[in-house]
Amino acid sequence: MNTQVIEFIRPVKPSAAPQRWSVPDVEALFNLPFADLLYRAQQVHRERFDPNAVQLSTLLSIKTGGCSEDCGYCPQSAFHNTGVENRKMLEVSEVVKAAKAAQDNGANRFCMGAAWREPSEGDMEAVVEMVKAVRGLGMETCATLGMLNDAQTAQLQAAGLDYYNHNLDTSPEFYGDIISTRDYQDRLDTLERVRNAGMHVCSGGIVGMGENLTQRAGLVAQLANMEPYPESVPINNLVKVEGTPLADTPDLDPLDFVRTIAVARITMPSARVRLSAGRQQMSDAVQALCFLAGANSIFYGEQLLTTGNPEAERDRALLDKLGMYPFADKH
């Protein structure tokens, strides 16, 4: 693959008064003929982005297992017997080593994820040092640490954190079927604190958890109606892990996943729509359709928290086959 990093114009920021999307309006997009939906998404995509450039991010679990939340999809929950060990937080030197390796492989954003409900004061001290160290490599930084208070968002902002990830997971109506240990409003409150602190928001969801089409549309509408909507929107396809409550959920039709990417692109035109968890189970053809539908960011590398992710070599081969190349997302 051509490893040259291609720089392109920074995407236009969402306007102060973006279009409001009702759930029926979003559901109507899902119901468009497949070719019409992809054509519309591709038009929106080309208006704002280089259609052949993809932003590469790498995600590292800095604290694995033992989470006190009961998210039905998560192998790191202490409620589920999945064989994932509760491990202590990584040392800053280990994180920097992983970030440098990701950078050498072409990633320009490094995401640090921790399995806990919310960070403690001691946790925050370590994370702040990690953020500063990774920033020192010249990489963009992202963290996903659970719920935050105002003081914690201020700490992360002062450390130079670029993005904070906190997914909504699903629609408000379906949320209680998946998680009982925190409310939907808790997630919205954390995202508001992140935005108020001046950091970029990374927020998306998971499809294929047994939700119906209206509920899937409800997730997209919730994200698209944020003011402004997230700069980064990861769309995850459920990775079914033995021992979790969702392990036996029927597979989502791959074309329904592609439709979700397209609808996210249309409703959030300036966001980076990230093809995230579940990519390992996707064929090259399905991933190519996702790029055609407007995905322009991927998690890149061998591990996505505790579930597999296509290895970097396979990713490079696919991008090369499609004539795609890395995008340097500069502020």
N, C-alpha and C positions, 0 to 999 in steps of 0.2 A: 504494500500500500504506500502511496505517496505520503510521507510523514510530515511534509511541509505544513505548517499551521497557516491556514488562510484566515485573514482578518476581513471582516465585513462590517457594514454599517450597523451601529447599535440599534436594536429594535426600538420602534417608537413606543414611548411610555403610554400606558392606558390613559385616556382622556379623563378630565375631571368629572364628566357626566357620561359614563359609558351606557350602552344599551342595557336595559333591564330585560332579563329573560325569565318568563314564566315557565313553570314546569311543563305545561302543555306545549309551549313554543319549542322547548328543547326536545320534548318527545316527538314532535312533528319532524324535527331534523333527523332523529333516529329512524323515522319511518320513511324517509325519502328513498327512492330507488338507489341502489348501491352506487351505480355509476354517477348519478346526479350528485349524491352526497360527496363523493370523492372529488368530483370536478369543482364543486363549490369550495371545499376545504383547500384544494390545491391553489385556487385563485386567491383566497385569503392569505395563504402561506406565502405565495410569491410576491404579494404586495409589500411584505414586511421583512422577508428573509431571503438569503441565498438558499434556493431549494436543494442544493447539493452539499450544504455544509451541516455538520452535526457537532454538537457540543458534547465533549467527553467528560464524564464525572466518574470518580471512583469513591466507593463507600466502604469505610472500615468500621467494624464494631470495636469501640474502645472499651466497652463494658458489656459483657455477654451474660445472658441468663439471669434467672431469679427475679424477674420483674413482678411487681405486686399487682399489675393490671391483669384482667382476665380476657383480653381480646381473643375472640374465638379462632382467629387465623394464626396466632403468633406462637411459634415454638419456644420463645424465650419466656413465656408466662410461667410463673411458679404454680399456677393452677393446673397446668397440663404436663403430662408425663411423656416428653418427646425425646429424652436422652440428651438434651442440651444442658451442659454443666453451667453452674453459677460461678463465673470467674471474676476475679478482681480487675479493676481498671488497669489498662495498659500504662506503661511508663511513657513519658513524653518522648524519650529517645526512640522507642519502638514505633510511635505514631509518625515521627519525622522520617524514620527509615522507610515506612510504608508509603508515605506521601511522596518521597523522593523517587521511589520505584514507580509509582503511578505516573508521576511527572515524566520520567524517562520513557514510559510507555505511551505517552501522548495525551494523558489527562491534564486538563487545566483547572478543574475544580475538584477539591478533596472534601468529602463529607464524612463527619465523625458521628457515629450513632451509639447511644447508650441505652441499655435496657433497665430503665427505672421509671417510676411514676413521675418523679421530679427530682432534680439534683439537690444535694445538700450543700452547705457552705464549703465543706472540704472538696466535694466534687467540683464545684465551680472554680476553685482555685486551680485545680489541675487542668480543667478544660480551657481556662483562659490562657494558660501557658502553652497548651497544644495549639490553640488558635494563633497565637503570636508566632510560634515556631513555624507553622505551616505557611502563614502569610510571609514569613521571612524567606521562603523558597520562591516567592513570586506567584504562588497559586491562589486562586479564589478559595474561600473557606465556607463550609456549610456545616451546621450541627443539627442533630435531632436528639433532644435530651428530655423529652416529655414536657410537662407543664412548667411554665416559668412565671415568676412574679416580677414586679417592676424593677426591683433591685438587680435581679439576675439578667434581665434584658439589657439594663444599663451596663452591667459588667461586660457582657458579650459585645455590645456595640463599641465600648471603649477599647476592647481587645482587637477590634477590627474585623469582627465576623461579618461576612458579606451576606449570607443567606441563613435563615432559620427554617428548618423543615418541621412541619407539624400537620400531618395529614388529617383531613376530615373523615377519611375512610369510606363513608357512605352517606346516604341521605339522612336527614333528621328522623324520618319516619321509620327507617330500617335499623337505625343505629342501636336501639335497645336490644335487637335480636343478636347483636354481635358482641357488645360490650356492656357490662353493668357496673364497672368500678369507677367510671367517670362519666359525666354528662356531656352532651354535645356542646352545651354552652361553655363548658370548661375549655374545650378546644378553640372555640371562637374567641374566648377571652385571651388566651395565650397568643393567638394570631394578632389580635388587636394590640397587645402590649409590644409584640415584635415590630409591628408597623409604626407604632407611636415612638419607638426607640430609634427609628430611622434605618432599620435593616430591611433587606429584601425578604419577601415571603416566598417560601416553597411549600406548596400545599396541594395535595391531590387526593386520590382515593384508590380503593381496590374494587375491581369488578369480578364477577364470577363467584360471589359469596352466597348465591341463592336469591339475590334481589331480583325484583321484576323490572320491566322496562321503565315504568313510571318512577320507581325508586332510583334507578340508574340516572334517569334524567334529572331527578331531584338533587343528586350529588353535583352534577355539572352546573345546574342552575345556582346552587348554593355558592359554588366557587366563582362562577362568572359574575354574580351580583355583588361580590365584595367590592369595596370602594377604596383603592383600586383592586382589581383582581390580582392573584398571585403572579409574580414574574416568572416563576417556575412551577409547572404543574405535572408531577409524576403520576402516570396512569399505570397501575399495577394489575396484573392478572393473577388471581389467587394461586399461590403455590401451596398445594395441599400436603400437609405434613402429618404423618401418622402420630396419633396421640392428641391432636387438636380437635375441637368439636366440629370443625369444617372439613375434616379429612376425607369424608365421603360425599362431599358436595358434587353434583353433576358438573361435568366440564362445560365451560362457556364456549359457544361456537366461536371459532377464531374470527369469523367475519363480524360478529357482534363486538369483538374487541376492537377490530379495525374501525368500526363505526364509532366507538367511543372516542378513539383518537381524533377522528374527523370532527365530531361534534365539539370536542374540547377546543380544537383549532379554530372553528368558526366562532364560537362564543367567547373565546379569549385570544383574539388574533395576534396580540403582541407578546404573549407568554411563550416561554420555552416549554413545549409539551414533551415530557420525557417518557420514553419507552423504558419501563422499570422492571419490577419483579415479574417473573414468569417468562422472561425472554428465552431462557434455556429450553423451555418446552416448545418454543415456536420454530417453525421452519424458516428458512431464508426467505421463502416466498411471502409468508405472512409478515415478517419484519419489513420486507420491501414495500408491501401494501401500507404498513403503518407509516413509513417515511413518506409515501405518496399522499397519505391522509393528513400529513402535517406534523408528524413527530420529528423533532430536530434536536433531541438530546437523548443520550443513553447512559446507563450505568455500565461502566467499562472495566473489565477485569475478571478475576476468577471467583470472587466471593461477594455476595450481597447479604450483609449481616450473617445469618446462619444458613442461608439457602444458596444453592449454586447459581452462578451467572456464567454466560458463555465466556470462555477464556479469551484473552486479548488477541491471540493469533487468529481465532475464528472470526472475531469482530473485525479485525483488520482486513481479512480476506473478503468478508461480506461487503464492507464499505468500498473496497477496491473494485469488487465485481459490479457494484452499483455506480461507480464513478463518483463516490462521495468522499469527503475529506474533513479533517478536524476544523472546528471553528473556535477561534480565540475570543472568548466572551469578555471584552474589556469594558470597564466602567468609564 
